[in-house]
Amino acid sequence: SGGECGVIVSKRFQMPRGGNGVFWYRQETPLLTTIVLSSEHDLRPSSPQYQWLEKELQLVHTTDQWIIVEIHRPLYMNQALWSENNVG
């Protein structure tokens, strides 16, 4: 579709700095690092998301922290598709 499905969520919600805004990012606390990836973007080794993930994983102190990796698809949508309400 050209990627316009993420425009609404990227303009409406603020996420942690780094990565690619609402699509992939990292949050860190003293004992936990959460890395969020996008299922809507390329994750092959040559992709920007994969290269970002490699760099972020090198920054985590694995002996001191848990690492949780999540893959998501932004769920926010501004269209009224009443026939899909049950699925939502």
PyMOL Python script that loads the backbone (N, CA, C, O; Angstrom):
from pymol import cmd

cmd.read_pdbstr("""\
ATOM      1  N   SER A   1       0.799  -1.195   0.000  1.00  0.00           N
ATOM      2  CA  SER A   1       0.000   0.000   0.000  1.00  0.00           C
ATOM      3  C   SER A   1       0.840   1.257   0.000  1.00  0.00           C
ATOM      4  O   SER A   1       0.282   2.351  -0.084  1.00  0.00           O
ATOM      5  N   GLY A   2       2.141   1.155   0.089  1.00  0.00           N
ATOM      6  CA  GLY A   2       2.976   2.341   0.102  1.00  0.00           C
ATOM      7  C   GLY A   2       3.295   2.848   1.495  1.00  0.00           C
ATOM      8  O   GLY A   2       4.026   3.829   1.633  1.00  0.00           O
ATOM      9  N   GLY A   3       2.771   2.209   2.534  1.00  0.00           N
ATOM     10  CA  GLY A   3       3.130   2.546   3.903  1.00  0.00           C
ATOM     11  C   GLY A   3       2.267   3.578   4.588  1.00  0.00           C
ATOM     12  O   GLY A   3       2.558   3.951   5.725  1.00  0.00           O
ATOM     13  N   GLU A   4       1.217   4.056   3.945  1.00  0.00           N
ATOM     14  CA  GLU A   4       0.408   5.105   4.574  1.00  0.00           C
ATOM     15  C   GLU A   4      -0.402   4.619   5.758  1.00  0.00           C
ATOM     16  O   GLU A   4      -0.934   5.443   6.502  1.00  0.00           O
ATOM     17  N   CYS A   5      -0.520   3.310   5.966  1.00  0.00           N
ATOM     18  CA  CYS A   5      -1.316   2.810   7.082  1.00  0.00           C
ATOM     19  C   CYS A   5      -0.717   3.202   8.433  1.00  0.00           C
ATOM     20  O   CYS A   5      -1.441   3.227   9.428  1.00  0.00           O
ATOM     21  N   GLY A   6       0.546   3.500   8.500  1.00  0.00           N
ATOM     22  CA  GLY A   6       1.165   3.874   9.766  1.00  0.00           C
ATOM     23  C   GLY A   6       1.221   5.359  10.035  1.00  0.00           C
ATOM     24  O   GLY A   6       1.673   5.768  11.104  1.00  0.00           O
ATOM     25  N   VAL A   7       0.780   6.174   9.108  1.00  0.00           N
ATOM     26  CA  VAL A   7       0.883   7.618   9.275  1.00  0.00           C
ATOM     27  C   VAL A   7       0.068   8.089  10.473  1.00  0.00           C
ATOM     28  O   VAL A   7       0.554   8.893  11.268  1.00  0.00           O
ATOM     29  N   ILE A   8      -1.142   7.611  10.614  1.00  0.00           N
ATOM     30  CA  ILE A   8      -2.020   8.072  11.693  1.00  0.00           C
ATOM     31  C   ILE A   8      -1.412   7.770  13.053  1.00  0.00           C
ATOM     32  O   ILE A   8      -1.331   8.654  13.905  1.00  0.00           O
ATOM     33  N   VAL A   9      -0.990   6.547  13.264  1.00  0.00           N
ATOM     34  CA  VAL A   9      -0.434   6.167  14.563  1.00  0.00           C
ATOM     35  C   VAL A   9       0.875   6.907  14.828  1.00  0.00           C
ATOM     36  O   VAL A   9       1.146   7.269  15.973  1.00  0.00           O
ATOM     37  N   SER A  10       1.683   7.138  13.811  1.00  0.00           N
ATOM     38  CA  SER A  10       2.957   7.820  14.030  1.00  0.00           C
ATOM     39  C   SER A  10       2.774   9.294  14.365  1.00  0.00           C
ATOM     40  O   SER A  10       3.632   9.886  15.020  1.00  0.00           O
ATOM     41  N   LYS A  11       1.676   9.895  13.928  1.00  0.00           N
ATOM     42  CA  LYS A  11       1.400  11.307  14.224  1.00  0.00           C
ATOM     43  C   LYS A  11       0.644  11.498  15.540  1.00  0.00           C
ATOM     44  O   LYS A  11       0.704  12.575  16.133  1.00  0.00           O
ATOM     45  N   ARG A  12      -0.063  10.470  16.000  1.00  0.00           N
ATOM     46  CA  ARG A  12      -0.911  10.606  17.174  1.00  0.00           C
ATOM     47  C   ARG A  12      -0.219  10.181  18.471  1.00  0.00           C
ATOM     48  O   ARG A  12      -0.507  10.745  19.527  1.00  0.00           O
ATOM     49  N   PHE A  13       0.680   9.211  18.416  1.00  0.00           N
ATOM     50  CA  PHE A  13       1.286   8.678  19.629  1.00  0.00           C
ATOM     51  C   PHE A  13       2.777   8.984  19.678  1.00  0.00           C
ATOM     52  O   PHE A  13       3.468   8.942  18.660  1.00  0.00           O
ATOM     53  N   GLN A  14       3.261   9.292  20.878  1.00  0.00           N
ATOM     54  CA  GLN A  14       4.686   9.520  21.071  1.00  0.00           C
ATOM     55  C   GLN A  14       5.297   8.282  21.711  1.00  0.00           C
ATOM     56  O   GLN A  14       4.750   7.734  22.667  1.00  0.00           O
ATOM     57  N   MET A  15       6.418   7.852  21.186  1.00  0.00           N
ATOM     58  CA  MET A  15       7.090   6.666  21.683  1.00  0.00           C
ATOM     59  C   MET A  15       8.504   7.036  22.104  1.00  0.00           C
ATOM     60  O   MET A  15       8.937   8.166  21.879  1.00  0.00           O
ATOM     61  N   PRO A  16       9.242   6.092  22.718  1.00  0.00           N
ATOM     62  CA  PRO A  16      10.621   6.385  23.117  1.00  0.00           C
ATOM     63  C   PRO A  16      11.469   6.798  21.914  1.00  0.00           C
ATOM     64  O   PRO A  16      11.202   6.398  20.781  1.00  0.00           O
ATOM     65  N   ARG A  17      12.482   7.598  22.181  1.00  0.00           N
ATOM     66  CA  ARG A  17      13.386   8.038  21.107  1.00  0.00           C
ATOM     67  C   ARG A  17      14.208   6.867  20.601  1.00  0.00           C
ATOM     68  O   ARG A  17      14.374   5.857  21.284  1.00  0.00           O
ATOM     69  N   GLY A  18      14.717   7.027  19.395  1.00  0.00           N
ATOM     70  CA  GLY A  18      15.544   5.995  18.804  1.00  0.00           C
ATOM     71  C   GLY A  18      14.728   5.096  17.900  1.00  0.00           C
ATOM     72  O   GLY A  18      13.497   5.111  17.943  1.00  0.00           O
ATOM     73  N   GLY A  19      15.390   4.339  17.109  1.00  0.00           N
ATOM     74  CA  GLY A  19      14.683   3.442  16.206  1.00  0.00           C
ATOM     75  C   GLY A  19      13.929   4.212  15.146  1.00  0.00           C
ATOM     76  O   GLY A  19      14.463   5.135  14.531  1.00  0.00           O
ATOM     77  N   ASN A  20      12.694   3.829  14.939  1.00  0.00           N
ATOM     78  CA  ASN A  20      11.873   4.430  13.897  1.00  0.00           C
ATOM     79  C   ASN A  20      10.517   4.830  14.472  1.00  0.00           C
ATOM     80  O   ASN A  20       9.476   4.398  13.977  1.00  0.00           O
ATOM     81  N   GLY A  21      10.532   5.641  15.499  1.00  0.00           N
ATOM     82  CA  GLY A  21       9.278   6.136  16.078  1.00  0.00           C
ATOM     83  C   GLY A  21       8.413   5.042  16.661  1.00  0.00           C
ATOM     84  O   GLY A  21       8.874   4.272  17.504  1.00  0.00           O
ATOM     85  N   VAL A  22       7.163   4.958  16.228  1.00  0.00           N
ATOM     86  CA  VAL A  22       6.229   3.977  16.785  1.00  0.00           C
ATOM     87  C   VAL A  22       6.434   2.579  16.222  1.00  0.00           C
ATOM     88  O   VAL A  22       5.804   1.631  16.692  1.00  0.00           O
ATOM     89  N   PHE A  23       7.286   2.431  15.245  1.00  0.00           N
ATOM     90  CA  PHE A  23       7.403   1.133  14.583  1.00  0.00           C
ATOM     91  C   PHE A  23       8.453   0.235  15.210  1.00  0.00           C
ATOM     92  O   PHE A  23       8.163  -0.929  15.484  1.00  0.00           O
ATOM     93  N   TRP A  24       9.647   0.723  15.446  1.00  0.00           N
ATOM     94  CA  TRP A  24      10.610  -0.058  16.217  1.00  0.00           C
ATOM     95  C   TRP A  24      11.388   0.872  17.126  1.00  0.00           C
ATOM     96  O   TRP A  24      11.803   1.963  16.733  1.00  0.00           O
ATOM     97  N   TYR A  25      11.576   0.399  18.375  1.00  0.00           N
ATOM     98  CA  TYR A  25      12.206   1.221  19.392  1.00  0.00           C
ATOM     99  C   TYR A  25      12.645   0.355  20.563  1.00  0.00           C
ATOM    100  O   TYR A  25      12.323  -0.832  20.629  1.00  0.00           O
ATOM    101  N   ARG A  26      13.377   0.957  21.479  1.00  0.00           N
ATOM    102  CA  ARG A  26      13.855   0.253  22.668  1.00  0.00           C
ATOM    103  C   ARG A  26      13.533   1.068  23.906  1.00  0.00           C
ATOM    104  O   ARG A  26      13.682   2.290  23.909  1.00  0.00           O
ATOM    105  N   GLN A  27      13.089   0.389  24.962  1.00  0.00           N
ATOM    106  CA  GLN A  27      12.893   0.997  26.276  1.00  0.00           C
ATOM    107  C   GLN A  27      13.763   0.245  27.260  1.00  0.00           C
ATOM    108  O   GLN A  27      13.883  -0.979  27.198  1.00  0.00           O
ATOM    109  N   GLU A  28      14.372   0.997  28.174  1.00  0.00           N
ATOM    110  CA  GLU A  28      15.278   0.353  29.124  1.00  0.00           C
ATOM    111  C   GLU A  28      14.987   0.807  30.542  1.00  0.00           C
ATOM    112  O   GLU A  28      14.782   1.993  30.799  1.00  0.00           O
ATOM    113  N   THR A  29      14.972  -0.148  31.457  1.00  0.00           N
ATOM    114  CA  THR A  29      14.906   0.115  32.889  1.00  0.00           C
ATOM    115  C   THR A  29      16.120  -0.580  33.505  1.00  0.00           C
ATOM    116  O   THR A  29      16.835  -1.282  32.790  1.00  0.00           O
ATOM    117  N   PRO A  30      16.377  -0.414  34.787  1.00  0.00           N
ATOM    118  CA  PRO A  30      17.578  -1.028  35.362  1.00  0.00           C
ATOM    119  C   PRO A  30      17.677  -2.547  35.173  1.00  0.00           C
ATOM    120  O   PRO A  30      18.783  -3.066  35.020  1.00  0.00           O
ATOM    121  N   LEU A  31      16.564  -3.266  35.180  1.00  0.00           N
ATOM    122  CA  LEU A  31      16.631  -4.723  35.080  1.00  0.00           C
ATOM    123  C   LEU A  31      16.038  -5.290  33.802  1.00  0.00           C
ATOM    124  O   LEU A  31      16.084  -6.501  33.584  1.00  0.00           O
ATOM    125  N   LEU A  32      15.484  -4.440  32.960  1.00  0.00           N
ATOM    126  CA  LEU A  32      14.751  -4.940  31.799  1.00  0.00           C
ATOM    127  C   LEU A  32      14.958  -4.040  30.586  1.00  0.00           C
ATOM    128  O   LEU A  32      14.871  -2.816  30.685  1.00  0.00           O
ATOM    129  N   THR A  33      15.230  -4.651  29.461  1.00  0.00           N
ATOM    130  CA  THR A  33      15.245  -3.938  28.188  1.00  0.00           C
ATOM    131  C   THR A  33      14.159  -4.542  27.318  1.00  0.00           C
ATOM    132  O   THR A  33      14.118  -5.756  27.117  1.00  0.00           O
ATOM    133  N   THR A  34      13.282  -3.696  26.803  1.00  0.00           N
ATOM    134  CA  THR A  34      12.233  -4.135  25.890  1.00  0.00           C
ATOM    135  C   THR A  34      12.536  -3.569  24.516  1.00  0.00           C
ATOM    136  O   THR A  34      12.685  -2.359  24.349  1.00  0.00           O
ATOM    137  N   ILE A  35      12.625  -4.444  23.545  1.00  0.00           N
ATOM    138  CA  ILE A  35      12.855  -4.053  22.157  1.00  0.00           C
ATOM    139  C   ILE A  35      11.592  -4.385  21.383  1.00  0.00           C
ATOM    140  O   ILE A  35      11.120  -5.521  21.399  1.00  0.00           O
ATOM    141  N   VAL A  36      11.056  -3.391  20.712  1.00  0.00           N
ATOM    142  CA  VAL A  36       9.826  -3.566  19.951  1.00  0.00           C
ATOM    143  C   VAL A  36      10.153  -3.452  18.477  1.00  0.00           C
ATOM    144  O   VAL A  36      10.733  -2.461  18.034  1.00  0.00           O
ATOM    145  N   LEU A  37       9.777  -4.472  17.718  1.00  0.00           N
ATOM    146  CA  LEU A  37      10.007  -4.505  16.270  1.00  0.00           C
ATOM    147  C   LEU A  37       8.682  -4.409  15.541  1.00  0.00           C
ATOM    148  O   LEU A  37       7.624  -4.641  16.126  1.00  0.00           O
ATOM    149  N   SER A  38       8.740  -4.070  14.281  1.00  0.00           N
ATOM    150  CA  SER A  38       7.530  -3.931  13.471  1.00  0.00           C
ATOM    151  C   SER A  38       7.386  -5.108  12.520  1.00  0.00           C
ATOM    152  O   SER A  38       8.313  -5.448  11.785  1.00  0.00           O
ATOM    153  N   SER A  39       6.215  -5.721  12.547  1.00  0.00           N
ATOM    154  CA  SER A  39       5.939  -6.794  11.584  1.00  0.00           C
ATOM    155  C   SER A  39       5.563  -6.224  10.222  1.00  0.00           C
ATOM    156  O   SER A  39       5.411  -6.969   9.254  1.00  0.00           O
ATOM    157  N   GLU A  40       5.413  -4.904  10.145  1.00  0.00           N
ATOM    158  CA  GLU A  40       5.057  -4.246   8.889  1.00  0.00           C
ATOM    159  C   GLU A  40       6.283  -3.826   8.077  1.00  0.00           C
ATOM    160  O   GLU A  40       6.149  -3.364   6.944  1.00  0.00           O
ATOM    161  N   HIS A  41       7.478  -3.987   8.655  1.00  0.00           N
ATOM    162  CA  HIS A  41       8.700  -3.559   7.979  1.00  0.00           C
ATOM    163  C   HIS A  41       9.625  -4.752   7.758  1.00  0.00           C
ATOM    164  O   HIS A  41       9.553  -5.759   8.461  1.00  0.00           O
ATOM    165  N   ASP A  42      10.477  -4.612   6.781  1.00  0.00           N
ATOM    166  CA  ASP A  42      11.440  -5.650   6.412  1.00  0.00           C
ATOM    167  C   ASP A  42      12.361  -5.950   7.594  1.00  0.00           C
ATOM    168  O   ASP A  42      12.837  -5.031   8.260  1.00  0.00           O
ATOM    169  N   LEU A  43      12.611  -7.231   7.854  1.00  0.00           N
ATOM    170  CA  LEU A  43      13.513  -7.636   8.919  1.00  0.00           C
ATOM    171  C   LEU A  43      14.634  -8.541   8.403  1.00  0.00           C
ATOM    172  O   LEU A  43      15.269  -9.261   9.174  1.00  0.00           O
ATOM    173  N   ARG A  44      14.867  -8.494   7.098  1.00  0.00           N
ATOM    174  CA  ARG A  44      15.998  -9.246   6.552  1.00  0.00           C
ATOM    175  C   ARG A  44      17.310  -8.577   6.970  1.00  0.00           C
ATOM    176  O   ARG A  44      17.319  -7.383   7.270  1.00  0.00           O
ATOM    177  N   PRO A  45      18.422  -9.330   6.996  1.00  0.00           N
ATOM    178  CA  PRO A  45      19.700  -8.768   7.467  1.00  0.00           C
ATOM    179  C   PRO A  45      20.130  -7.466   6.780  1.00  0.00           C
ATOM    180  O   PRO A  45      20.874  -6.691   7.381  1.00  0.00           O
ATOM    181  N   SER A  46      19.704  -7.207   5.581  1.00  0.00           N
ATOM    182  CA  SER A  46      20.110  -5.973   4.903  1.00  0.00           C
ATOM    183  C   SER A  46      19.188  -4.793   5.207  1.00  0.00           C
ATOM    184  O   SER A  46      19.451  -3.681   4.750  1.00  0.00           O
ATOM    185  N   SER A  47      18.120  -5.011   5.965  1.00  0.00           N
ATOM    186  CA  SER A  47      17.117  -3.970   6.198  1.00  0.00           C
ATOM    187  C   SER A  47      17.555  -3.000   7.309  1.00  0.00           C
ATOM    188  O   SER A  47      18.352  -3.366   8.173  1.00  0.00           O
ATOM    189  N   PRO A  48      17.035  -1.767   7.283  1.00  0.00           N
ATOM    190  CA  PRO A  48      17.342  -0.807   8.348  1.00  0.00           C
ATOM    191  C   PRO A  48      16.887  -1.301   9.731  1.00  0.00           C
ATOM    192  O   PRO A  48      17.577  -1.063  10.722  1.00  0.00           O
ATOM    193  N   GLN A  49      15.744  -1.980   9.810  1.00  0.00           N
ATOM    194  CA  GLN A  49      15.255  -2.469  11.100  1.00  0.00           C
ATOM    195  C   GLN A  49      16.197  -3.520  11.682  1.00  0.00           C
ATOM    196  O   GLN A  49      16.494  -3.493  12.876  1.00  0.00           O
ATOM    197  N   TYR A  50      16.664  -4.437  10.853  1.00  0.00           N
ATOM    198  CA  TYR A  50      17.589  -5.481  11.310  1.00  0.00           C
ATOM    199  C   TYR A  50      18.908  -4.877  11.767  1.00  0.00           C
ATOM    200  O   TYR A  50      19.440  -5.259  12.810  1.00  0.00           O
ATOM    201  N   GLN A  51      19.435  -3.941  10.996  1.00  0.00           N
ATOM    202  CA  GLN A  51      20.705  -3.296  11.357  1.00  0.00           C
ATOM    203  C   GLN A  51      20.566  -2.521  12.659  1.00  0.00           C
ATOM    204  O   GLN A  51      21.481  -2.523  13.484  1.00  0.00           O
ATOM    205  N   TRP A  52      19.423  -1.857  12.851  1.00  0.00           N
ATOM    206  CA  TRP A  52      19.164  -1.154  14.101  1.00  0.00           C
ATOM    207  C   TRP A  52      19.123  -2.142  15.262  1.00  0.00           C
ATOM    208  O   TRP A  52      19.706  -1.887  16.315  1.00  0.00           O
ATOM    209  N   LEU A  53      18.427  -3.284  15.071  1.00  0.00           N
ATOM    210  CA  LEU A  53      18.314  -4.303  16.118  1.00  0.00           C
ATOM    211  C   LEU A  53      19.689  -4.822  16.529  1.00  0.00           C
ATOM    212  O   LEU A  53      19.959  -4.980  17.720  1.00  0.00           O
ATOM    213  N   GLU A  54      20.543  -5.084  15.573  1.00  0.00           N
ATOM    214  CA  GLU A  54      21.899  -5.557  15.899  1.00  0.00           C
ATOM    215  C   GLU A  54      22.639  -4.562  16.781  1.00  0.00           C
ATOM    216  O   GLU A  54      23.272  -4.949  17.763  1.00  0.00           O
ATOM    217  N   LYS A  55      22.561  -3.287  16.436  1.00  0.00           N
ATOM    218  CA  LYS A  55      23.242  -2.251  17.222  1.00  0.00           C
ATOM    219  C   LYS A  55      22.652  -2.156  18.629  1.00  0.00           C
ATOM    220  O   LYS A  55      23.392  -2.023  19.604  1.00  0.00           O
ATOM    221  N   GLU A  56      21.331  -2.223  18.736  1.00  0.00           N
ATOM    222  CA  GLU A  56      20.677  -2.115  20.042  1.00  0.00           C
ATOM    223  C   GLU A  56      21.025  -3.297  20.946  1.00  0.00           C
ATOM    224  O   GLU A  56      21.247  -3.114  22.143  1.00  0.00           O
ATOM    225  N   LEU A  57      21.075  -4.489  20.392  1.00  0.00           N
ATOM    226  CA  LEU A  57      21.407  -5.669  21.198  1.00  0.00           C
ATOM    227  C   LEU A  57      22.820  -5.592  21.747  1.00  0.00           C
ATOM    228  O   LEU A  57      23.093  -6.120  22.825  1.00  0.00           O
ATOM    229  N   GLN A  58      23.717  -4.947  21.029  1.00  0.00           N
ATOM    230  CA  GLN A  58      25.085  -4.791  21.521  1.00  0.00           C
ATOM    231  C   GLN A  58      25.166  -3.831  22.700  1.00  0.00           C
ATOM    232  O   GLN A  58      26.125  -3.884  23.470  1.00  0.00           O
ATOM    233  N   LEU A  59      24.179  -2.957  22.854  1.00  0.00           N
ATOM    234  CA  LEU A  59      24.165  -1.991  23.951  1.00  0.00           C
ATOM    235  C   LEU A  59      23.618  -2.565  25.261  1.00  0.00           C
ATOM    236  O   LEU A  59      23.787  -1.964  26.321  1.00  0.00           O
ATOM    237  N   VAL A  60      22.969  -3.717  25.187  1.00  0.00           N
ATOM    238  CA  VAL A  60      22.339  -4.306  26.369  1.00  0.00           C
ATOM    239  C   VAL A  60      23.370  -5.100  27.162  1.00  0.00           C
ATOM    240  O   VAL A  60      24.137  -5.884  26.602  1.00  0.00           O
ATOM    241  N   HIS A  61      23.375  -4.881  28.482  1.00  0.00           N
ATOM    242  CA  HIS A  61      24.262  -5.639  29.377  1.00  0.00           C
ATOM    243  C   HIS A  61      23.536  -6.915  29.776  1.00  0.00           C
ATOM    244  O   HIS A  61      22.779  -6.925  30.746  1.00  0.00           O
ATOM    245  N   THR A  62      23.763  -7.985  29.034  1.00  0.00           N
ATOM    246  CA  THR A  62      22.953  -9.198  29.209  1.00  0.00           C
ATOM    247  C   THR A  62      23.119  -9.867  30.564  1.00  0.00           C
ATOM    248  O   THR A  62      22.230 -10.606  30.989  1.00  0.00           O
ATOM    249  N   THR A  63      24.222  -9.636  31.253  1.00  0.00           N
ATOM    250  CA  THR A  63      24.370 -10.272  32.565  1.00  0.00           C
ATOM    251  C   THR A  63      23.553  -9.554  33.629  1.00  0.00           C
ATOM    252  O   THR A  63      23.275 -10.122  34.685  1.00  0.00           O
ATOM    253  N   ASP A  64      23.166  -8.305  33.360  1.00  0.00           N
ATOM    254  CA  ASP A  64      22.440  -7.505  34.346  1.00  0.00           C
ATOM    255  C   ASP A  64      20.961  -7.332  34.027  1.00  0.00           C
ATOM    256  O   ASP A  64      20.196  -6.899  34.889  1.00  0.00           O
ATOM    257  N   GLN A  65      20.545  -7.654  32.823  1.00  0.00           N
ATOM    258  CA  GLN A  65      19.190  -7.316  32.394  1.00  0.00           C
ATOM    259  C   GLN A  65      18.506  -8.473  31.685  1.00  0.00           C
ATOM    260  O   GLN A  65      19.141  -9.316  31.052  1.00  0.00           O
ATOM    261  N   TRP A  66      17.192  -8.478  31.816  1.00  0.00           N
ATOM    262  CA  TRP A  66      16.354  -9.331  30.983  1.00  0.00           C
ATOM    263  C   TRP A  66      16.135  -8.594  29.673  1.00  0.00           C
ATOM    264  O   TRP A  66      16.122  -7.363  29.643  1.00  0.00           O
ATOM    265  N   ILE A  67      15.965  -9.341  28.591  1.00  0.00           N
ATOM    266  CA  ILE A  67      15.657  -8.742  27.293  1.00  0.00           C
ATOM    267  C   ILE A  67      14.356  -9.347  26.794  1.00  0.00           C
ATOM    268  O   ILE A  67      14.225 -10.567  26.694  1.00  0.00           O
ATOM    269  N   ILE A  68      13.402  -8.490  26.485  1.00  0.00           N
ATOM    270  CA  ILE A  68      12.145  -8.935  25.887  1.00  0.00           C
ATOM    271  C   ILE A  68      12.076  -8.321  24.501  1.00  0.00           C
ATOM    272  O   ILE A  68      12.238  -7.111  24.339  1.00  0.00           O
ATOM    273  N   VAL A  69      11.837  -9.153  23.509  1.00  0.00           N
ATOM    274  CA  VAL A  69      11.685  -8.667  22.136  1.00  0.00           C
ATOM    275  C   VAL A  69      10.243  -8.921  21.721  1.00  0.00           C
ATOM    276  O   VAL A  69       9.743 -10.043  21.793  1.00  0.00           O
ATOM    277  N   GLU A  70       9.592  -7.853  21.286  1.00  0.00           N
ATOM    278  CA  GLU A  70       8.198  -7.938  20.856  1.00  0.00           C
ATOM    279  C   GLU A  70       8.108  -7.553  19.390  1.00  0.00           C
ATOM    280  O   GLU A  70       8.853  -6.693  18.918  1.00  0.00           O
ATOM    281  N   ILE A  71       7.204  -8.184  18.680  1.00  0.00           N
ATOM    282  CA  ILE A  71       6.917  -7.805  17.296  1.00  0.00           C
ATOM    283  C   ILE A  71       5.456  -7.393  17.249  1.00  0.00           C
ATOM    284  O   ILE A  71       4.590  -8.109  17.752  1.00  0.00           O
ATOM    285  N   HIS A  72       5.177  -6.241  16.648  1.00  0.00           N
ATOM    286  CA  HIS A  72       3.817  -5.726  16.673  1.00  0.00           C
ATOM    287  C   HIS A  72       3.424  -5.129  15.328  1.00  0.00           C
ATOM    288  O   HIS A  72       4.256  -4.902  14.449  1.00  0.00           O
ATOM    289  N   ARG A  73       2.168  -4.893  15.210  1.00  0.00           N
ATOM    290  CA  ARG A  73       1.598  -4.139  14.102  1.00  0.00           C
ATOM    291  C   ARG A  73       0.733  -3.066  14.729  1.00  0.00           C
ATOM    292  O   ARG A  73      -0.149  -3.388  15.525  1.00  0.00           O
ATOM    293  N   PRO A  74       0.954  -1.791  14.398  1.00  0.00           N
ATOM    294  CA  PRO A  74       0.143  -0.740  15.009  1.00  0.00           C
ATOM    295  C   PRO A  74      -1.348  -1.006  14.796  1.00  0.00           C
ATOM    296  O   PRO A  74      -1.780  -1.281  13.677  1.00  0.00           O
ATOM    297  N   LEU A  75      -2.128  -0.923  15.874  1.00  0.00           N
ATOM    298  CA  LEU A  75      -3.540  -1.276  15.815  1.00  0.00           C
ATOM    299  C   LEU A  75      -4.464  -0.089  15.623  1.00  0.00           C
ATOM    300  O   LEU A  75      -5.628  -0.274  15.270  1.00  0.00           O
ATOM    301  N   TYR A  76      -3.988   1.109  15.841  1.00  0.00           N
ATOM    302  CA  TYR A  76      -4.845   2.277  15.751  1.00  0.00           C
ATOM    303  C   TYR A  76      -5.287   2.505  14.313  1.00  0.00           C
ATOM    304  O   TYR A  76      -4.482   2.416  13.385  1.00  0.00           O
ATOM    305  N   MET A  77      -6.547   2.793  14.138  1.00  0.00           N
ATOM    306  CA  MET A  77      -7.083   3.015  12.803  1.00  0.00           C
ATOM    307  C   MET A  77      -8.237   3.996  12.899  1.00  0.00           C
ATOM    308  O   MET A  77      -9.035   3.912  13.833  1.00  0.00           O
ATOM    309  N   ASN A  78      -8.346   4.914  11.968  1.00  0.00           N
ATOM    310  CA  ASN A  78      -9.395   5.930  12.058  1.00  0.00           C
ATOM    311  C   ASN A  78     -10.564   5.666  11.125  1.00  0.00           C
ATOM    312  O   ASN A  78     -11.426   6.530  10.965  1.00  0.00           O
ATOM    313  N   GLN A  79     -10.615   4.492  10.506  1.00  0.00           N
ATOM    314  CA  GLN A  79     -11.724   4.190   9.601  1.00  0.00           C
ATOM    315  C   GLN A  79     -12.810   3.426  10.353  1.00  0.00           C
ATOM    316  O   GLN A  79     -12.516   2.599  11.216  1.00  0.00           O
ATOM    317  N   ALA A  80     -14.050   3.709  10.020  1.00  0.00           N
ATOM    318  CA  ALA A  80     -15.178   3.011  10.627  1.00  0.00           C
ATOM    319  C   ALA A  80     -15.531   1.807   9.761  1.00  0.00           C
ATOM    320  O   ALA A  80     -16.254   1.936   8.773  1.00  0.00           O
ATOM    321  N   LEU A  81     -15.017   0.637  10.136  1.00  0.00           N
ATOM    322  CA  LEU A  81     -15.301  -0.606   9.426  1.00  0.00           C
ATOM    323  C   LEU A  81     -16.167  -1.465  10.335  1.00  0.00           C
ATOM    324  O   LEU A  81     -15.681  -2.407  10.962  1.00  0.00           O
ATOM    325  N   TRP A  82     -17.436  -1.138  10.401  1.00  0.00           N
ATOM    326  CA  TRP A  82     -18.329  -1.785  11.356  1.00  0.00           C
ATOM    327  C   TRP A  82     -18.431  -3.280  11.138  1.00  0.00           C
ATOM    328  O   TRP A  82     -18.689  -4.014  12.092  1.00  0.00           O
ATOM    329  N   SER A  83     -18.239  -3.754   9.934  1.00  0.00           N
ATOM    330  CA  SER A  83     -18.322  -5.199   9.687  1.00  0.00           C
ATOM    331  C   SER A  83     -17.179  -5.961  10.355  1.00  0.00           C
ATOM    332  O   SER A  83     -17.258  -7.179  10.516  1.00  0.00           O
ATOM    333  N   GLU A  84     -16.126  -5.262  10.741  1.00  0.00           N
ATOM    334  CA  GLU A  84     -14.969  -5.902  11.384  1.00  0.00           C
ATOM    335  C   GLU A  84     -14.910  -5.654  12.890  1.00  0.00           C
ATOM    336  O   GLU A  84     -13.902  -5.959  13.528  1.00  0.00           O
ATOM    337  N   ASN A  85     -15.977  -5.106  13.459  1.00  0.00           N
ATOM    338  CA  ASN A  85     -15.999  -4.813  14.888  1.00  0.00           C
ATOM    339  C   ASN A  85     -15.766  -6.041  15.746  1.00  0.00           C
ATOM    340  O   ASN A  85     -15.042  -5.961  16.739  1.00  0.00           O
ATOM    341  N   ASN A  86     -16.358  -7.175  15.395  1.00  0.00           N
ATOM    342  CA  ASN A  86     -16.195  -8.382  16.196  1.00  0.00           C
ATOM    343  C   ASN A  86     -14.743  -8.831  16.246  1.00  0.00           C
ATOM    344  O   ASN A  86     -14.272  -9.296  17.284  1.00  0.00           O
ATOM    345  N   VAL A  87     -14.036  -8.696  15.139  1.00  0.00           N
ATOM    346  CA  VAL A  87     -12.615  -9.080  15.118  1.00  0.00           C
ATOM    347  C   VAL A  87     -11.818  -8.143  15.989  1.00  0.00           C
ATOM    348  O   VAL A  87     -10.955  -8.582  16.749  1.00  0.00           O
ATOM    349  N   GLY A  88     -12.099  -6.840  15.889  1.00  0.00           N
ATOM    350  CA  GLY A  88     -11.379  -5.853  16.691  1.00  0.00           C
ATOM    351  C   GLY A  88     -11.575  -6.074  18.167  1.00  0.00           C
ATOM    352  O   GLY A  88     -11.033  -5.325  18.980  1.00  0.00           O
TER     353      GLY A  88
END
""", "prot")
cmd.dss("prot")
cmd.show_as("cartoon", "prot")
cmd.util.cbc("prot")
cmd.orient("prot")
